[in-house]
Structures are given as structure tokens and as C-alpha cells.
């Protein structure tokens, strides 16, 4: 056996020594609930009455108090009249009363009282630069919000105090780094393949437009395309036709679905078109048994439920078995004013005609 020398290709991969450290910001959090009982009495005076502070509470080793005034901050010009003013005060003699000497974040929220109806939508404000909200909410808005129950309401004050910022070495100071794989980019590669059209072997005809695609990609992403391209449906097409015809779908909707098939993400659309596109894509996703796309569309519609979309969204939720979307729509319509606005929309009549199974619950909400 003859000897041989090691080549450069046989050498072990180079290694890189890596050190690591972490900047740690230690934060201590706490909260205080302030209840205002007899709200109407606090707004009786034209100047908003006295400025009232809560009892002292401690967060991060410092004392704090929440200040409340029902009719602005007491300025002579009256610019804040009608507004409820909230502020956070440092009550700690060790820092000479200088609130900026303590690094803290401050958040004030209205708490929903327990009652038979649904809780009102969340309301909160937060700040890191200042610790006062001279215009937190108007007295009128509070009275109409649902937070005020029996002439009382509650505020929740969350305080997060930064105690220390330091640098620490990682537990494993030195690591041997051979190579860290980058995030998956298969979607980008397939997206470029779709855009270029290289190797496309099937055409999809949709509403007067034709899209070139790859049958293996379509089949891998949709069981319906799998059956149509490689199952009995494919065998029955005359003369081995290479064109698939899609009916009852707009070309722009199919184009968006095709983008998702290749890229695993949705194309960007104008803000005003997000809900409408999600509605159409939800129908397409259910039609082609694309579960992930259907869930994405359902999540999008849940976050866009309003008076103009609720009726259509509820119709789609019932027809395509989207329970979370149905729940979001009913939650929105539990508010009488929201229900009234939905019932006045053009799509509500279609909802009542096409989804008779929902009539009983709709009638209960309207009662």
C-alpha cells in the first residue's frame, strides 16, 4: 500500500473562538389599584375639586402615590376642563423628591367591573418620559364607556422600576463556532422560481388571466391540487390537457393564493384592502384545503371586526367553520351600539338569509 499526503480538502473545518456577554437590565414591577367611589361627587366643583392622592405603595424599593383630579389639572386657562387627570408621584425622601432620579415606566388602565354584560374595550395609557396624563379620559367618555358602574370605577397603575443595568459574561465564555446555519430561505427560492416561470408545466386559467405554475409545488401545498393534477381528476381530462380552469374566483385573489403557495407568506396589500382580501382568501383556502392560509386569514379578520365587516365576517365564519372568528363577531355585537350599526349595514340582510342557524342568537342579542 502506497502512502499519501493529506490534501487541503481533508483538513478539518476552521473554528472561531467566540466570547459573549449580556447587558442585563433588572426591572422590578408592581401595581396599585385605586378605586374612585362616588365619581359624580368628585366632578361637582367647577375646578374639579381637590387634587387627591392614593395611599402610599412601594415598588422597586421606592414609595409611590397615584394622583387624581376629575376636571383637568387646575390650570387657570381651563384647557383641560372636563378631562380626568392622572399622575404618578414619587413618595421617597431618600431621593429628595426628584422623580426623574428613579428610572421607571408607568401605565394607567381602567378596570372593567364585574357585571352581567360584556366588559368594555380596554383603555390604557403608558409613558416612559413623563408620569402624568392631564387628559386621560373625559368624564363624559367615562360615563358612556361601561367602566363606570354604580357611580364608581377603578384605575390600575402598573409601575416598572429599573433597579440596575449591568454587563455579565455568559456562562460559557468561549464557544467553538464551526458554522451557524442561516434561517430557511426555501420560500424565497420558490418565490423566484414562480416569478421567473422556469420549468413551469401547468397553466391555470382564472377569470381571463393565465398563471404559469409547477404541478409538483401545487400538489405539495394543496390536497385538492394533488387530486386534480395526479389523481383520477387528472386522468379524466381530455387529451392530457395542461390547463386548469378555476371558476368563481377573482384573478387577484388567485394570484395572492399562488404567492402564498410558493412563498408561505401573503403579498402586501393596501391597508384599506386587508380585510376584503382576507375574506376572499379565506374562501379560497377552505376550497383548496390549505389549513395554514385559512388560519392566517381568520386571525386577520378577527383583528378587523367592525361595523362594516362584522356581518360578512360572521357569514364566512358560519359557512367555513371558523369558530374563533364567529366568537369575535358576536363579542363585537354584544355592545348594543355596535349591533345597531351592524344591523344597518348592507350585508346584514344577506347574513340573515344565508345563515338561518344564527338567527336565534342574533335575536337574543337584539332583545
N, C-alpha and C positions, 0 to 999 in steps of 0.2 A: 504494500500500500504506500503510495507516494504521499508525502506531506504537502500541505497547502497553507498559505498565509491568509489571515483574516482580512477581508476587504472592508472598505468603509461602510458598506451596506450592512455588514454583520455587527457593527458597533452598537452598543446599547443606546437608546434614545437619550438625548441630553436632558439633564434635570436642572431646575432652577430653584434656588433657595428663596423662600418667601416668608417674610415676617409679617405679623398682623397685629393691629391694636384696635381698640374700640373706644370711642368717645361716649361716655355714659352720662346721661342727664337724669339724676334721681328726682322723681316727682312724687309728692305726697298729695293725695286727693281727699276731699271730704265734701259733705253737702249739709245744708241747713234749710229746713222748711219753715217759711214764715206764713202764717195764716192771718188774713185780714177779715175779722168778723164784724159785721156792721159797716159794710162798704159805703152805703148811702150816707152814713153819718160823716165819713171822712171827706166826702166831697161837698159837704154842706156849706162850708165857708167859701167866700169868693176868692180868697187867696189860696185855697187848697188846704187850709188848716195848718196845723203844726207839722213840722218835719219829724217823723217818728223813726226810731231805730229799733231793730230787733234786739233780743238778748244776745250776749256775747257767746261766740263759739270759737273753737280752736281748730285750725288746720295747719299742718306743717310747723307746729311749734309757735304759731302766731295767733293772736286773737283777732276776730273779725266781727263786724256787725253789718246788717243789711239796712239801708235807709229807704224810707217810703214816703212819698208825698202824692196825694191824689189829684192835684191840679197844677202840675208843672213844677218848676224849680224855684218859684218865688221871685223871678226877675221882675223888675218894675215895668218892662215893656209888655208883659203879658203874652209873649210869643208862644209860650208853652202851655197856655191855658187849655184845659180840657184833656191834657195828657197826664198819664200816670208816670211819675219819675221814680226810678230805682237806682241805687248806688251801693257800692261795696266800700266799707270803711275799715281801715286797719286800726285795731284797738290794742296796741302793743307798746308799752312805754320803753322797751328795750331798743327800739329803732326810732325814737324821738318823733313818732307820729308821721314820719315821712313814708308815705305808702309806696313811692317808687323805689324805696330801698329794699323792697321784697319783690322778687320775680314771681308773678302769679298770673294765671289765666282765670277768667271769671265768666260764668254763664248763668243767665237767669231764664227760667222756664215757668210757664203757667201749668199748674197741675189740674188734670181733669178730676172732678169729684165723682164718686161712685153714685150712679143713678141708673134708672131703667133704660134710658136711651143710650145711643152710641156716644162715645166720647168725642168731643170736638177735635178738629185737626190740631196737630201740635203747634205750639207757638213758643219760640225762644229767641234770645239774642245772646251773642257772646263777643268778648273782646279781649285782646291781649295788650292793647295800648292804653286804654282808658278803663276806669272801673265805675262808670256811671252811664245810665241810659235816661237822659232827661225826657225822651219821647219813647217810652217802652210800648205803650198801647193807650189809645184814647179810652176814656170812661165809657163812651157810647159803644165802641167796638167790644169792650169787655162785657157790657151788658147784653150784647147780641151774640156773643161767641159761644155760650154754653158752659164756660168755665165758672161763671158766677151762679151759685146755687144757694138759695136761701139767704141772700144778701151777704154771702161770704165767698172768698176764694183763697187759693193758696199759691204761693210762689216757691219754687225750688231754686236754691242758689248753689251752684257747683263751683268749688274753688280748687284749683290745682297749683300747688306751690313748688317751684323748682328749688330743691334743697342744696344740690351740689352738682357741678359739672366737672368731670374728671376723665382722664385717659387711663385705660387699663390695657395691659398686654393680654393677648389671647392665651388661653390655657396651653395650647400647643403653639409655641412661639415660632418654630421653624417647620415648614411643611415641604415635602418633595413634590413638586408640581411637574408631572410628565406632560399633561395636556388636559385642558378642560373643554369638553365638547360645547359648542355654541347651541343656542336654542334651535329647535326644529324649524327648518325652513322649507319643508316639503310643500306647504301651501303656496309659498312664493314661486317655487319652481313650477308647480302645476298651473298656477295662475298665468305665468309667462307662456306655458305651453298652450293654454286656451287662447291667449291674446295673439300668439303667432300663428296658430292653426296648424302647426307641423304635425303630420301623421293623423289628422282628423279623418275619421272613417264613417261618420254618420252625420246627416243633416236633420235639423229639427225645424219644421215649418210652423210658425206661430203668428197668426194674425197678419199675414202678408210679409213677414220678415223670416229669413232663414238664418239659423245659427249652426256653425260647424262645431262638432264636438267629437269626443273619443268614447266609443261604446263601452270600453272596459272601465273608464272612470265613472261614467254614468251608472253602470251596473253595480260598481262597488259602493256607491253612495246611496242608491235607492233600490229597494226590493222591487218596486214597480218597474223601474227601468230594466232591472235584471230579468224580470219575466218578459218584458216587451222585446228585449234585444236578444236574449238567449233561451227563452222558454218557448212554450207552444205558440205564443203570440207571434214570435219571430218566424217560426216555421210556416205559419199560415199566411204570411204576407206574400202577395203575388210577385213573381219574377224577382224574388230576392231584393225587394225594394229597399233602398238605402236611406229613405226619407221617412221620418216620423212626423206625424201631424198632431199638433196639440191644439185642442179646441177649448173655448171658454176661458181663455187666459190672455191678458194683455202682453204684448212683446216685452215691455219694460219690466214687467213682473217676472216673466220667464228669464230675462237677462239677469235680473238680480238673483234669482234662484240658481242659475248656472254659475254665477260668480261665487256663490256660497259653496256649491258642489266642488269647485276647484280650489278655492282659497280658504274654505272653512271660516269665512267671515263675510259680513254684508258690505256692499258698496256704500259709500257715503251718499246721503240724500239731503235735500234742503230740510231745514228744521220744520217747516210747515208741512212736509210730506212724510215725516217719520211715521205717524200713526196710520195714515192711509196705506203706505207701503207695507207696514207690519200686518195690517188687516188682510191685504191681498196675499202676502207671503204665507200667512197662517193657513189660509185655504189651500195654497199650493203645497205646502209642507205636509198637510194632512193627506192630500190627494196622492202624493208620491212617497208617503210613509217615511218621511225624514224627521225623526223624533227630535234631534238636537235643534234643527231650524225651527220646528214648531214651538219648542220651549223658549227659544230666544224671542220669537215673535210674541208669545204670551207674556213674557216678562216686560217687553217693550210696551205692550198695550196696557198692562196693569199700571204702569207709571204714567200713562197718558189718558186715564179716565177722567173725563169732564162732561159738562152738559152736552157738548156737541158730538162726543164719541161714545157715550155710555150705552145708548140704545143699540148701535151697530155692534159694539164690542160684546154686549150681552147676547145678542143674536148669534154671533160667531161662537161665543163660549158654549152656548147650548147645543149648537149644531155640530161642533167639532170636539166636544167633550173636554173643555178646558175649565176645570173646577176652580183653579186659583183666579182666573180672570173673571169667572162668574161671581165669585166671592167679592172681588174688588169692586165690581159694578154695583152689587147690592149694598155693599158698605157705603159707597158714594151716595146711593139713592136713599139711604136711611135718613139723611138730612132732608127735611120737608122742602126747603127751598131748592135743593138740588133736584129732588124728584119732580117738582113742578116744572123746572127748566127742561128736564129730560122729556117729560110728557108733552111739552110744547114743541119739541124738535120734530123735524120731518121724518126721522127714521123710527119714531116710537110706534106709529101705526103699523109699519112693517114688522116690528118686533112682536106686537100683539097678534098679528095674523099668522106669522110663521112659527111662533114658539108658544103654542097654546098651553104647554105644560108649565109655563112660567106665570100664567095669568093669576093663579091663586095667590102666589107670593107677592106679585105686583099690586093686587087689590089690597092685600094686608098692609103693604107699605103706604098706600094711598088713604087708608081708612083713618 
